[in-house]
Amino acid sequence: MATDQFDSALDLLRRLPPSSTTASLNKICALAPHLTEDLLSSVDQPLEVKRCKKTGRDYLLCDYNRDGDSWRSPWSNEFEYHGSGSGEAEEEEGVKPSERVRKMEVAMGEGIDVYRELYYEGGVSSVYFWDLDDGFAGVILLKKTTPKGKSEGGWDSIHVFEAIDRARTAHYKLTSTVILRLSTANDALGDMDLSGNMTRQVEQDMPVTDDSSHIVNAGKMVEDMELKMRNLLQEVYFGKAKDVVGDLRSTHYFAITTILPQLYADLC
């Protein structure tokens, strides 16, 4: 019965507007609390930004740095409570990466922070690693929003990877999801919302000499995947939408061909 409810919940979320995924997910979890953990770990939703209490730097919340109502800051490596309670008493001490994996997490975080500034010219990034029996795994998160009056956009990319150690090589498996939200409104055109997500996966064997090789290899895979997905979104979102709206001779043609593409360019 629980499996049927879980499948039905996922099916329902696929049919609801992508722009309201978080609100829809919260409502389903309120109706079926026993599905909360499974849904939160299975459904990608826009990332939430919090500020590290110890360092004052922003970081992103996801299921991979969560323990109950506490989330681990990548800057301080400490769990911070972000629930509805009063504060310190509710803070949890969840699982942290080993010393070796934590060093790689910090190095990757510094590299991704530079990548974010160069490619996105703003936004927030976070990196979280954890240990596996035969290697390690991690998630690289990037988020940027661009409010512009009545037009706004949001880009969230979630890159989850596994690195399995082998003799002088490592096997990497990368699963990347991009959540894109674009909306505009004015008196002449009305409201327009272009939202959705895309997921792609790749596996690759790459040479490894030391732990720094993992940082280079995983970073290169993420960069290549982001470029491919960015080009695909450009083609799918605007190419197809432009053709459809053009055939309809709609007043939204200007928004599809001018306003939303410019908003997308500002995001990435």
TACOR-V804710 format. One record per pair of residues at least 4 apart in sequence whose ideal C-beta (glycine too) atoms are under 7 Angstrom apart, sorted by the first residue. I is the first residue (numbers start at 1). J is the second residue. If there is no record, write none. Layout:
i->(I I)
j->(J J)
This chain:
i->(1 2 2 3 4 5 5 5 6 6 6 7 8 9 9 9 9 9 10 10 11 12 13 13 13 13 16 16 17 18 18 18 19 19 19 20 21 21 22 22 22 23 24 25 25 25 25 26 27 28 28 29 29 29 29 35 36 37 38 39 40 41 44 44 44 44 46 46 46 47 47 47 47 47 47 48 49 49 49 49 50 50 50 50 51 51 52 52 52 52 52 52 53 54 54 55 55 57 58 59 59 59 59 60 60 60 60 61 61 61 62 62 62 62 64 64 65 65 65 66 67 67 67 68 69 69 69 69 70 70 70 70 70 70 71 71 71 72 72 72 72 72 73 73 74 74 74 74 74 77 77 79 79 79 79 80 81 81 81 81 83 85 97 97 97 97 97 97 98 98 99 100 100 101 101 101 101 101 102 103 104 104 104 104 104 105 105 105 105 105 106 107 107 108 108 108 108 108 109 109 110 111 111 111 112 112 112 112 113 113 114 115 115 116 116 116 116 117 120 120 120 122 123 123 123 124 125 125 126 127 127 128 128 129 129 130 130 131 132 132 132 134 134 135 135 135 135 135 136 137 137 137 138 139 139 139 140 140 141 142 143 143 144 144 145 145 145 146 146 146 146 146 147 148 148 150 150 150 151 151 151 151 152 153 153 153 153 153 153 154 155 155 155 156 157 157 157 158 159 159 159 159 160 161 161 161 161 162 162 163 163 163 163 164 164 165 166 166 168 168 169 169 169 169 170 170 170 170 171 172 172 172 172 172 172 173 174 174 174 174 175 175 176 176 176 176 177 177 178 178 178 178 179 180 180 180 181 182 182 182 182 182 183 183 184 184 184 184 185 185 189 189 189 189 192 192 194 194 194 198 198 198 200 200 202 202 204 206 207 208 208 209 212 213 214 215 216 217 218 219 220 221 222 223 224 225 226 227 228 229 230 230 231 232 233 234 235 236 237 238 238 238 239 240 241 241 242 242 242 243 244 245 245 245 245 246 252 253 254 254 255 255 256 257 258 259 260 261 262 263)
j->(5 6 34 7 8 9 32 35 10 35 38 11 12 13 28 32 35 39 14 42 15 16 21 24 25 43 20 24 195 195 196 197 181 193 195 24 25 45 26 45 46 27 28 29 39 43 45 30 31 32 39 33 35 36 39 39 40 41 42 43 63 63 158 177 179 197 154 156 179 60 61 62 141 143 156 61 58 60 124 143 59 61 71 82 56 58 56 57 59 73 75 76 80 76 78 75 76 75 124 73 74 75 126 124 126 141 143 65 66 71 66 139 141 158 128 139 71 72 128 71 79 92 94 92 81 82 83 90 79 80 81 91 92 94 79 80 82 77 78 79 94 96 78 80 105 109 126 127 128 96 102 91 92 93 94 91 85 87 90 91 90 90 101 102 105 129 130 131 102 131 103 104 211 105 129 130 131 136 106 107 108 129 211 214 215 109 127 128 129 138 110 111 215 112 127 215 218 219 113 127 114 115 215 219 116 125 127 140 117 125 118 119 223 120 123 125 142 121 142 144 268 144 142 143 144 143 141 142 141 138 140 138 139 136 138 136 137 136 136 137 162 164 165 162 163 164 165 170 163 161 162 163 161 158 159 160 159 222 158 157 155 156 155 267 152 153 154 152 153 263 266 267 152 152 263 184 185 186 183 184 259 263 183 181 182 263 264 266 267 181 180 267 268 179 176 178 226 177 174 176 222 225 175 172 173 174 218 172 173 170 172 214 218 170 171 170 170 171 207 208 205 206 207 208 206 208 214 217 205 203 204 206 217 218 221 203 201 202 221 225 199 201 199 200 225 229 197 199 197 198 229 233 197 195 196 233 195 194 195 260 263 264 192 193 192 255 259 260 190 191 251 252 254 255 252 255 237 241 260 229 232 233 225 229 221 225 221 217 213 213 214 213 216 217 218 219 220 221 222 223 224 225 226 227 228 229 230 231 232 233 234 268 235 236 237 238 239 240 241 242 256 261 243 244 245 256 246 256 257 247 248 250 252 253 256 253 256 257 258 259 259 260 260 261 262 263 264 265 266 267)
